[in-house]
């Protein structure tokens, strides 16, 4: 008999530590070589750790939520042979690590573990029936047994790869639903204590840092989107094989056309160095709700993309974020963020800035209301009539250390002119 100390290997450049987000073994368990031991989250990814040897687990590093350093012991395994830990000091180990979920690297995720604030953008795959349940769910017997024990319907769990539900998908489902299985409406259940770990803890830390460090202010303006919605319908009728346009590509185009005159908004503020970088390109973040929590995939060089290219990229990035396949590059480096709850968007919102950016834009729900409009049938001019119009409020939150109220209001008024005269969006 011998023992093998499996140390946490080097799992990424510049990574010094990782958080334990799930254990798949306990003391006394027998693990096979390549067997799954634990999931650990770094600043860049959630990583599956696999045992480099077969044997019985003698000890584990800590509890879920604990943070351990690269090179420190993760598990000690009793082996049949004479394998033992190398005596040459703290190596990085020889375990296998498979990246399964990417999370933002150099920027905090936009706000919004606080649900009343805008936490997700209305970007969805064009599914003709989003409520249709799959006829058969692919999952291993172990996953099925665990789901049954937890009271989870596998049809409600989004698989992260190739349509197959894995343990990590169950973990994400539990984290997003606060650990609860299905309960009939109105049923009573016991209080639950949920440990805040992994992505949810990072969201909480980033949001707290954003609100603590940034003096926010919010400006809201009402926009008439009747003509914009009519143009969107016409473009969709003639789109052919192109992706269907939602309101979002049109709003992004309007934002990109307006920002060059307001460079103080398309910026990032390094408050430690006291430097504001105004960006020439618009790398637009989209706050997107995923089973594990909020992520912000980034549309690179949004100013160079047409409406159809934006529509395709929105769907692609949102699907990648929700399935856990987005890369760290796709989840970092945004210069300004847009966030919306779509039909749930309410009358107005006060979004939290995605630090270190200095502004975040939140379109709200479209509503129909009567308005006074010029009466074009009145030849003498000057008359008005009442007409049903489609209206949408646009909110913007800004960092008052960098952006003045006048600048924010002027930007939104310029944005409003484009939104209310949508033919200008298609002009060079």
Residue, then its C-alpha position, 0 to 999 in steps of 0.5 A: x500500500x502507498x499514498x498519493x497526494x493529488x495537488x491542485x495543478x496549474x490550471x491557467x496562466x496567472x491563476x493562484x487559487x481556486x474555489x471548491x464548488x463541488x465534491x464528487x468524492x468523500x473520505x472512504x470512497x474508491x475512485x478510479x483513474x480518470x474518475x471525477x474528484x471535484x469541480x473548482x472555479x477560478x477567475x477564468x473557468x469552472x474546471x473538472x478535476x480527475x484523479x490521476x490514480x486509482x485508490x481509496x480517498x483518505x482525505x480531502x482539502x476542505x468544504x464546498x466554498x473553500x479556496x485553495x492555492x495552486x500546488x496545495x493538496x486537493x485529495x490524498x489517495x491510498x493506492x495498491x502500489x507504492x505510488x507516493x507524492x514526489x518528494x521535491x516540494x510542492x509540485x503542480x500535480x499531474x491531474x487532469x483538468x477539463x474546462x467546462x464553463x467559462x466566466x468573465x475574467x477581467x471585469x465584474x459581471x454586471x450587476x444584478x444578483x438583485x432580481x428587481x434590477x435588470x439582470x438579463x437581456x431579452x436574447x433568445x434562440x429562435x425556438x418556435x416553441x420554447x415551452x416544448x419539452x424534449x421527448x427524451x433526455x440523455x443522461x447517465x444512470x448515476x445522473x438520473x438517480x441523483x436527479x430522482x433523489x433530488x426531485x429534479x425533472x431532467x427535462x427542465x435541466x439545460x444540458x451543457x454539451x451534446x444534449x446530455x445532462x451531466x452532474x455539472x448541469x444538475x449543480x447549475x440547476x440547483x444553484x439557480x433554483x436555490x437548491x429546490x426541486x419541484x413543489x406544487x403551487x401553494x405547498x409549504x416547505x421548510x426553510x433552506x440555508x443555501x451557501x453562496x458559492x461559485x458564480x453566484x458568490x462572484x456576482x455578489x462580490x462584483x455587485x457589492x464592489x460596483x455599488x460600493x466604489x461607483x457613485x451611480x446616477x440614472x437617467x430615464x427617457x421615453x421613446x416612441x418606437x412605433x416607427x421602429x417596430x413597423x420597420x422591424x416587422x418589414x425587415x423580418x417579412x423580407x429577411x429570407x434565410x437571415x435571422x429574425x430581428x428582435x428589438x435588440x439589434x436595432x437598439x445596438x445599432x442606434x447606440x453604436x451610431x450615437x457613441x462617437x459623439x459621446x466618447x466619455x460613455x464608451x469607456x473604462x475607469x481604472x480608479x486605482x491608477x486614476x486613468x479613464x480609457x475612452x475606446x474607439x471600438x464598441x465592445x458591447x456586453x449583453x447581460x444574459x441570465x444563465x442557469x448558473x447566474x448572470x453572465x455578460x458575453x461581449x459583441x466585439x466591434x459592434x459598430x462594424x456589424x449590420x443588423x443581421x450580423x448583430x442578430x446572429x451574434x446575439x443568439x450565438x453568444x447568448x446560447x454559448x453563455x447559457x450552455x457553458x461553452x462561451x470562452x473567456x475572451x467572449x466573456x470579457x473586455x466589454x466597454x459598455x453594457x446593455x441589459x433588459x428584462x424584455x417583456x418583464x422590463x417594467x416602466x423604468x430600471x436603475x441598472x448597476x454598472x458593469x465595473x470597470x465600465x462607466x455606463x450601462x443602458x437598460x431598455x424597458x418594456x414596450x407599452x401602447x398608450x394614446x398620445x397627441x400627434x400632429x394631425x397631418x390631415x389638417x391642411x391649415x397645420x397646427x392641429x393635433x389628434x390622438x393616436x395609439x403609439x408604442x412607447x418604451x423607456x430607456x434607462x441609463x446608469x452612469x459613473x458620476x466620477x466620469x460622466x456628468x448628468x448633462x452628458x448622459x441626458x444629451x446622449x439619450x436624447x441623441x439616441x432617442x432621435x435615432x430610435x424615433x427616426x429609424x430610417x437613419x439607422x440604415x443610412x451610412 
